[in-house]
Amino acid sequence: MPGTKRRPHHDLEFTLRRVFGKREFRPVQREVIVATLEGEDVFLQAATSFGKSLCYQLPAVVDFGITIVISPLLALMNNQVASMKKANVRVETINSTTTATNKKKINDDLQCGHPLTRLLYVTPEYCQLDSFRRLLRVVYSQRELARIAVDEAHCVSEWGHDFRPSFQQLSWFKAEFPDVPIICLTATATARVRDDIITTLGLNASQLKTFRMSTSRPNLHYEIRFKNDDEDHYDDFVQYLKRIHERRAAPERASQLASQNQRPDNWPGIIYTLFRKDCESLAARLRSDGIGAKPYHAGLPHTERADALAGWVANKEGYDVIVATTAFGMGIDKENVRFVVHWQIPKSFEGFYQEAGRAGRDGKAASCILYYSREDRDRALTMLARDQQRQPKSGAVSAQQAQLRHRLKSMQSLVDYCEGTTRCRHKMIANYFGDDGDTPCGMACDWCRDARALVKRKEAGLASEEWVSTQRDLGRYNIDEYE
């Protein structure tokens, strides 16, 4: 029995303008939307600025029935729900912040079999509950289960950088509702991760509509700033930011900004740190230098985090820079982020690419700076080595071992990226994700801008050791053991 009625094509451009306030589709968006409206299973891999969420939100507006969106991130869900409600779309979410009263209202809506809700955001863990599955069976029996959207689909794969075991249980959807289309969306998936996602979710690879957009973001300028533990790179960053503020404060530029209701010192950005204590101390240090900075991490009170996020998104004075731990900004609809800084080397190549991709979503130039030291590298590899030593040394490769193996390879690739002085950084990113298309840089990385100067900065900024296979010799980590 079909899971949902199929509605003929609507004027998608009209809905795009009226509901979403956008003048035109970005490349391939329309094709993806048409494919899911026609009942096809879809896999979409595209960079963070592509507008992947539109590819299931717009169909939910024009199609019969309800779209279930499975997302791993609370901030992403709440942000998208708020955005859809502003557009007068019937949207709900069930997560840890949902009140009992509201949850009952949502469940009653599902129980009738003809829900008024067009989009329902839930966690993968919630999808495992028998009570929720029973409600979906009711909706399906009335042919009103329109589609399943799996956001951040790389979490499905044990080879992905944010593997969540609960995502692997989502194979239940295709087994239970074989004719209900599934759309998978991610910005970060290697070929192996893509194949694993398709297999795990029970999708038919030969019939799947696959859309892979280029990783290239030519408006982003990638730069490595070399350091060592004997130096404090705080002054380097503050000088960078103050130089920008000074240029914007020049009379002619200041007048232009004033006409656009902008302040010269408003240069929105994100600084990612690995540790919570660094979030708070760095934000306080920036404020002491007159820079509006707020910390954001899971250990802060919810009200403080909500205030920091709301002020930053609204460009309020004193909320120009968010100093955050990883994953902040995922799904946040803020287009004018002008810089993303990694204060230390991130935990994975995928994490770096996704976090850096928060910058320049408006298509204008933005900077992605990573402060790199070999001391940070060694600390990261040492932590991975400890995890490796706790793994069993015999038997079949477990899911934990497979994930650790990927983490080791991802970190090694990120170290190679940071140490690299012979190739365009955009091309290195494309190569990691298997993107063989043209990746024009246009001087938008430190190597293309001045390769000789990059080499000199590396020699001056790092300790004199050479980066070779000495890590294996020292027993710090051993990828071969998991081959």
N, C-alpha and C positions, 0 to 999 in steps of 0.2 A: 504493500500500500504506500503510495507516495507520501512523503513527510510534509509537503507543503504545496499549495497551489502555486502555479507559476504565472506571474503577471507579465504582460508584454512590455517591451521597452518603453520607458517614459522619456520625457524631455529631461535628460540627466543634467544638461547644462542649466536649465531653469532651476532645478532643485539645488544645484551647486551654488547658484547666485542667491536664491531666495533664503535657503536654510543655512548655508555655510558661509555666505558672504564672500565667496571667491569668484573671480571673474572667469577663470578658465582652468581646465585640468592641466596638471603637469604631465610630462611624457609618460605614457603607458597606464596612467591611473584609470582612464576611461576603459581601456581594454580589460584591466583587472576587474573592474566593477561589472562590466557586461558579462564576463565569464562566470562570476559568482551568481549574478542574477539569472543566468541560464542554467544554473544547477551544477556547474562544474566544480570539482575540487581544485583548489588553487594554492600554489606555493609562491609567495612573493618575498624576494630578498632585495632590499633597497637601503640606501644610506639613510641616516637619521633625519635628514631634512626633507625626505621624499614626500611625506604625508601618507604613511601607510594606513593610519587609522581611518582616513576618509574612505578607504576601499571596503570597509565593512559598515561604516556609519551611514554613508549615503544609501547603499542598498537596503539597510534597515528602515530608512525613511520611506522609500518608494515601494518596497515589497510587502507582500502579505506576511503575517506572522511575526514571530519574535526571533531576534538574533542573540545568541548566548556568546558573550565575550569572556574568554578565560585569560586572566592576567595575573602575573606573580607579584605585582607591585601596588601597594595600597595608594601611594601618592599618584601613580599613573591613573588608577581607576577613579579616584575622587576628582582629579583634575578634568578627566574626560567627561565624567558625569555632570560636573558643574557647567562645562562648556555646552554640552547637549541641552541641558535644561534652559540655558540662556537662549538657545535657538528654538525653544518650545517643543522639543522632542521628548516623548514619553520614555524616560530612561531611569533605571534603578541600579542599585548595587547591593550585594550582600557580602559584607566582610566584617572584620572585627569591630568596626565603628558603627555598624548598623544597629539601631535600637530594636528591641523586641517588638514594639508596636509596628514599626515600619517593615520589619521582616515578615510579620504575620500578614500585613497588607499585600506584600509582594507574593507570598505563597498563595494567598487566597485568589489573587489575580491569575496565577498559573493553574490553580486547581480547577478553575472554570473551563479550561481548555481553549478559551478564546481570549488570551491576554491582551490588555490594552497597552502594556509595556512593549516598546519596540526594540529596546536594547537592554540587556541585563548583564552587568559585569559581576563575575564571581571569581574566586580563587580556584586553583586546581584541587586544593584540598577539599573544598566544598563540593566539588563534582563527585567525590568519592562517597558522599553520604547517600544511603538508600532512600531517605526521605526526599532528597532533591531529585534523584533519578526517577522516583515514582511520579513526581509532578511533571517531569519532562515527558514521560510516557503518555500522560494524559494529553499534554499539548500536541504531541506527535500523532496521537490517535485522531485528533481533530484537524490534522494536516496544517498546523500552524507553527511548526518548528522550522523556521526559514533557513537557518545556517548556524554553524559553529565557527567562531573566530578564535584561533589560538594565537594570542599575541606573545611576543618574545619567545618564539617557537624554539629557539636554540636551547631553552631550558628543558626541552623534551629529551635531548640527547645526552648520554653519559659522556660524550666527547665534547660537549658544549662547555663554555666557561662558567655558566651559572646553572648547572644541572640541578633539577629538582625532582626527586623520585616520584612525587605525586603527579608530575606531568606524564609519566609513563603509563598511568592508569587511564589516560584519556583515550586509549584505544577502544574503550567501552562505547564511545559515541558511534564509531563506524560499525562496530559489531551489532549494536542495538538499532541504529537508525541508518542503514546502509545507503539510503537514497537522499539523506540530508547532506548538502554540500559543506565541506570544511575548507576554511581559508587559513593558511599558516603564514605568519608574518615575522620577519626578523631582519636585523641589520647586519648580524655577525654570524655567518655560518660558512665553514669550509665545506668542500665537496663531501667529506666523510660525515660531517654533521648533517648536511642536507639529506643524504641517503638514510642516515639513522632516524631522522625525524619522520621521513616518509614511511619507512618500515614499521617503526614503533606505533604510529597512529593508524596503521592498517590501510594506508592509501595505495591505490593502484598506480604505480609509477608510469605505466604506459598510457594511462588516460588522464594523468594529472596535467593541469595547465601550469607551467612553470614560467615565472617572470623573474629574471635576474637583472637588476639595474647595476650600472657601474658603481664601484666604490669611490670613484673620483669626486672630490669636492674642491674644484679649482679655486673657490673663494676662500678656502682655509689655508693659512700659511703655517706650515709645520716647522718647528724649530726645536733643536736640542740645546740646552744650556748646560755645559759641563761644570761640575763642582767636585769638591772633596770634603770630607768631614771636618777638616781644619778651618773651613771657611763658612760663614753664614751668608746664604744667598738671599736673605731678606732685603738687604740694601739694593741688590741688583734688581729685584722685582719692583721695589718702591720707586727707584729711579726711572724704570721703564714706564710705570703708571703716571708718575708726575710729569714726565716729558710729554705724554699724551695730553694730560690736563692743561699744560702750559700752551701747547699748540692750539688747543680748542679755546683757550682764553684770549688768544690774540684778537685784537679789536674787530677785524673783518669777520673772522670765524665766529667770534662770540655773538656778533650781531645776527649772523645767519642762524645760529643755534637758538637765539632768543626768539626769532620769528617762528621757529618750529617748537617752541615751548620746551627746549632742552637746556640743561645746565652744562657748562664746560666740564665740570668734574663728574658728570654722569657718564660713566663708561662701563656698562654692566658686564660682570664677569663671574666666573666660578673658579675657585681654587680647590683642587682635590687633595686631601691628605689621607694617609693610611690610618692614622690614629686619632681618636676622639680628642685627646688632650691637645693635640696640635691644632684642631679646629678652633677651640676656644682661645688658646694662647695667641695664635696667629691673628685671629679676628680682633682681639684686644690690642695687639701690637699695631695693627693697621689703623684702628680707631685713634690710637694715641698720636698717629701721624696725620690725622685729619681725613682719613679715608673711611667712608661709610661701609663698614663690614659687619656681617652677622654670621655666627656659627650655626651649623645645622648638622646634627647627628642624632642617632636613635636614642641616645641617653638623655637628651634634653626633654623637658616637659612638652607635651603636645601643643599647648598654647603658645609656647615660645617658638617652636618650629613653625607652626601655622602663621604666626605673625611675621617671622623672617621670610617665609616663602611668599606670603601675600604682598609684603612691602617691596620685595625684590621684583616680583612679576609686574607690579604697578609702577616701578621706577620711582618709588618714594625717596626723598632725600634721607640719607643715612642708611640706605639699603642697596648700595651700588654693587657690592661684592658679597657673594656667599662663599664661606669657607666650609667645605663639607667633606664627609666621608664618601666613599664610592657609591654609585647608583643614584645619588641625588640628581634630580633634573630629568629622570627617565619619563618621557611622555609629557613633560611640562611644556605648555604652549607659550614659550617666550622666544620671539624671533630675533630680538636685537642683542643677543649675547655676543659681545665683541671680543672676548678672550676666554680661553679655558687654560688653566695652569695646573700641571701635575707637580706637586711639591716634592714627591719622591717617585721612583719608578712604580707604575701600577702593578697589579697582581697578574695581569694577562694582557696579551696583545689585543684580544677582542675587547676587553674592558677599556683599554686605552683608546681604541678607535671609537667605541660607542660614546665614551665620556667626552672625548675631544669633539665629537660630532654634535654636541649641544651648542657649539658656537656657530654663528653665521647662518641660522636657519632662514633669514630673510634674503639670502643670496649675496649679501654685501661682504666685504672683506672682514676677516676675523683672524685672530692669532691663536695658535695652539702650541703652548710652550711646555716642554717637559724638562725639569731639572734632574740631571742624571749624574750619579757618582758610582764608582765601583764598590764603594762601601755599602751603598744601598742595594746594589746588585747582589753582593755577597750575603747580606742579611736576608734578602728574599730567597736566595737559593738555599741558604742554610735552613730556613723554615720549611722549605719543600723537602729537603733532605731528611729532616726529622720526621715528617709525615711518611716518607718512603720507608724509613727504618721501622716504622710501626706496622707496616703491611706484611702479610704472610709471604714467605719466599718460595712457596711451592704450590702446586695445584693450578687450576684454571685461573685465568685473569678475572678477578672480581670486578664489579662495577666501580668500587672505590679505587682499585688499582688502575683501571682504565681512565678514570677521571684524573688521577694523579699523574698518569703518563701524559695526558693532554696538557695539564697545567705546566709540567716540566718543559714540554716542547714549546708551548705558547710563551713561557717566560724566556726561553732561549732565543726565540724569534724576536721578542721585544728587545732583548739585550743586543742582538745583532743589528736591529733597527737603530738603537741609540748609538751604538759604536760605529755604525756605517758612515763612511765618508767618500763613497765611490758611486753612489746612485741617488737619483731623485727619490725623496721620501714618499711621494705619491705613488711612484712605481713600486716601492717596497711594500706599501700597504696593499696595493692591487695584487701583487704577487702572492702575498700571504693568503688572500681570500680566493685565489685562483681566477682572478679577473684578468682575462687576456686582452681586453679591449684597450682602446687608446686612452691614455690617462694624461692629458696635457696638463702640465704644471704651470706654465706661464710665470716662472720665477717665484712660485708660491711655496718655496721651501728653502731652508738655509743652504742646501747643497747647490741647487740651481741658481740661487742668487749669487753665491761666491764660494765655490768649492775650496779654494786655497785658504781663504779666511777661516772656513769651517775646520780644516785640518789644523791650522794654527791654534784655534780656540780649544780644540780637543787636546792638543799636546800641552797647552798651558794650563788647562783646567783639570786634567786628570793626573793621577799618580802615574809613574813611569812604567808600571808593569804592562805586559802585553796580554791581550785577550786571545787566548788559544784554548786548547783542550785541557789546560791545567786543572780546571775544576774537577774533571773526572779523575785525574791523577791524585788530587788531594782527597778524593772520596766524598766530595760535597754532594754529588748526585750522580745517578746512573740511569740514563734513559734506556740503555740497551737491555737492561734487566727486564723491561716490560715489552720488548719487541716480540 
